[in-house]
């Protein structure tokens, strides 16, 4: 067995391969959690932009009668938030695991079958490859979130300037 338990109930790896595999699983799990957190924050950001435009934008258009440059800035900023948020929330292809069918074909149904330690290392390499591919996309999504956040600030400031007269 590659793990044993301490008297406090914590799992401890018994081999270097198990340690490497455990760290690769932890890294990919944290990455998946980071993506879910980013998507949750993006939903909140989109809701805030929608509320700002609904309340402040509605009052601004009512106050000025017809659109002017200041109101267009607020509108364009809202569209920017919405487009960036959709880009973040889009169901891009993410890989957070390795296919059991591939593992069976490549490591179990071969002669001789891959040793457990070697299999853990192969899994760790596979998860690292997935982590690297995911991280490149995730970094772009973080930049899109930053841009959407700035667009929300511009949107609110634009509406307040219109309302301030």
N, C-alpha and C positions, 0 to 999 in steps of 0.2 A: 504494500500500500504506500503511495507516494506522500501521504500526509499522516501526521499523528496529532493528537490533541493535548494541550497542556492542561494542568489542573484547573485553569481558569476558563477552559472551553475554547481557547483559540486554536485555529488550525496552524500547524507549522509544517513547512515542507521538509521532506526527508532527503531530497536530492537537489543538485544544482539545476537539473532540467525542470523539476517541479517549481523551483523558485522563479525561473525565467518564465515558465508558462503562467504561473500565478500573476506575475507582474504584467504580462501582456494582456491577460484577461482584465485585470484591474484598469489598465490604461484604456482599453476599448470601452469598458463599462462607463468610465468617467467621461469619455468623449461623447457617448450616446446621451448621458445625462446633461452634458453641456449643450448639446443640440436641442434637447427638449426644453431646457431652461431658456435658451435663446428664442425658441418659438413661442414660449409662454410670454416672455417680455415683449416680443413683437406684436402679439395679439393685444396686449395692454396698450402698447404705443399706438396701434391702429385705432383702437377704441377711443383713446384720448384725442387723436387727430380728428376723428369723426365728430366727437362731442364739441371740440373747439370750433370746427367749421359749422356745425349745426347751430350752435348758440351764438358765438361771436360773429361768424360769417353772416348768419341770418340777420342779426341786428345791424351789422355793418351795411349790408345791401339795402336794408330798410332805411337806414339813416342817410345814405348818399343817393338813393334813387336809381342811379345807373352805374355800371361798373367803371372804375377808373384804374389807373396804374397800381395804386396801393391795394385795391381789392383783388386785382389779378395776381399780385405777388402772393397773397394769402391763398388764393385758389390753386396756383401752380405749386406752392409749397405743400398743400394738402395732397394734390395729385402725386407729388414726389414721394410723400410718406406712403401713400397707398401702393404705388408701383413697387417701391423698395420692400414694403411689407409682404406683398404678394410674392416677390422674388425669394424672400426668406422663407415664407410658409409653403412655397411650391414643393411638391413631393419629389425632390431630387432622389437619385439612387444613392443609397447609403448601404454599406456592408459592415455589419457589426459582428459577424460570425462566419464560420467556415462550414460549408455544406457537409452534413454527415455522409451523403452519398459519395462525394468526392473522397472523403477520408476512407471510407470502406473500400472503394475501388483502388485508390492509390497506396493504401497502407495495410489493409487487412487481407484483401483478396489477392495478395501477391505472395510469391514464394521466394524467400521466407517472409513472413509478415514483419512489419516494422516493429522493432523493440519499443516498449512503452516510453523509455527515456527519449529515444529518437522521435517518436510520435509527438511527444510534448514539445520538443524543439521545432518540429515541422509546423505544429499548430502555432507556436509563438511567432515563427517567421511569417506565417500566413496572416495572423492577426496584426502584426506590425505593418505588413503591406497594406492591409485594409485601413489601418489607422492613418498611414501616410496619405493614402488617397482621400480619405474622409477629411483629414486636417486641411488639405489644400482648399477644399470646398468650404469648410467651416470658417476658415480665415476670411474668405470673400464675404461670407454671410455676416461676419462680425463687422466688416467695413460697411456693408449695406445697412446694418443696424445703426452704426454711428451716423451715417449720412441721413437715415430716416429720422433719427433723434434731432439732428440739426435742422432738418426740414420742419419738424414740429415746432421748434423754437421760432424759426422764421415765420411760420404760419401764424402762431399766436401773436407775435410782435406785429406782424402786418395787420391783423384784425384789430388789435388794440390801437394802432396808429390811425386806422380808418375811423374807429369809434371815438378817438380823442380829438379828431377833427382837424 
